[in-house]
Amino acid sequence: MPATKPFHDVVHKRHSVRSFRPEPVPDEILRSVLEDAQRAPSNCNTQPWQTHIVSGATRDTLSRAMLAADNAGVHSPDFSFAISDFKGVYEQRAKDQGAAYYQAIAVPRDAYDQRRDASRRNLEFFGAPHVALLFMPEVGDNVRVAGDIGMYAQTFLLSLTAHGLGGIP
Ligand SMILES: Cc1cc2nc3c(=O)[nH]c(=O)nc-3n(C[C@H](O)[C@H](O)[C@H](O)COP(=O)(O)O)c2cc1C
């Protein structure tokens, strides 16, 4: 098993990475990350996650399809992600995050084309060589399963950091 960093360092070093080197990560490391993530707790040990990792030409094809759909205004989210859903302090934090992000990449507030281009970096996976797609079954109101997926995702991200890698949800 590859050597990893102490837990405290890992928790504090993890952050959302939005720029990546293009070289693929060796399979052995990806497998080690998946094995770590698999240790996440879940309701009644149901482990309700299915992870697909896409790389290379498949990753490129997926990105192109998502960019084309976005260009055509075709969006089909499985759940709401409107910023306006957030109220009070949560709305403020979301606004602060957006402001800090656009300032960091030097995009002015009213430069809508540049903001749109920046937002489309999501659909280019920020240049990451691998994309992990997390699938979940529908179970009741989905709250328990979504909670489990969150625990899995955080364990996955912490493991990336522990392996000297980075990621973004
Ligand atoms: C469920 C989830 C979805 C997210 N979606 C995006 C996204 O679409 N684009 C993006 O740039 N960041 C996204 N983020 C990253 C958050 O902006 C980030 O986690 C937050 O600002 C805290 O920063 P940190 O991860 O660097 O600590 C997402 C985070 C989570 C947990």
The ligand as a Gaussian input file, in Angstrom:
#p B3LYP/6-31G(d) Opt

LIG

0 1
 C      -21.607000      18.618000      -3.252000
 C      -20.605000      19.646000      -3.706000
 C      -20.720000      20.180000      -4.973000
 C      -19.784000      21.133000      -5.417000
 N      -19.884000      21.605000      -6.684000
 C      -18.934000      22.436000      -7.158000
 C      -18.975000      22.853000      -8.515000
 O      -19.873000      22.476000      -9.276000
 N      -17.999000      23.672000      -8.951000
 C      -16.998000      24.105000      -8.135000
 O      -16.113000      24.840000      -8.601000
 N      -16.936000      23.723000      -6.834000
 C      -17.869000      22.889000      -6.339000
 N      -17.811000      22.460000      -5.033000
 C      -16.691000      22.891000      -4.185000
 C      -17.077000      23.905000      -3.115000
 O      -17.172000      25.186000      -3.696000
 C      -15.995000      23.869000      -2.018000
 O      -16.001000      22.586000      -1.421000
 C      -16.201000      24.917000      -0.950000
 O      -16.127000      26.224000      -1.506000
 C      -15.150000      24.798000       0.171000
 O      -13.842000      24.900000      -0.368000
 P      -12.782000      23.719000      -0.215000
 O      -13.375000      22.465000      -0.797000
 O      -11.582000      24.185000      -0.997000
 O      -12.504000      23.543000       1.241000
 C      -18.743000      21.548000      -4.562000
 C      -18.658000      21.009000      -3.268000
 C      -19.575000      20.058000      -2.847000
 C      -19.440000      19.461000      -1.467000

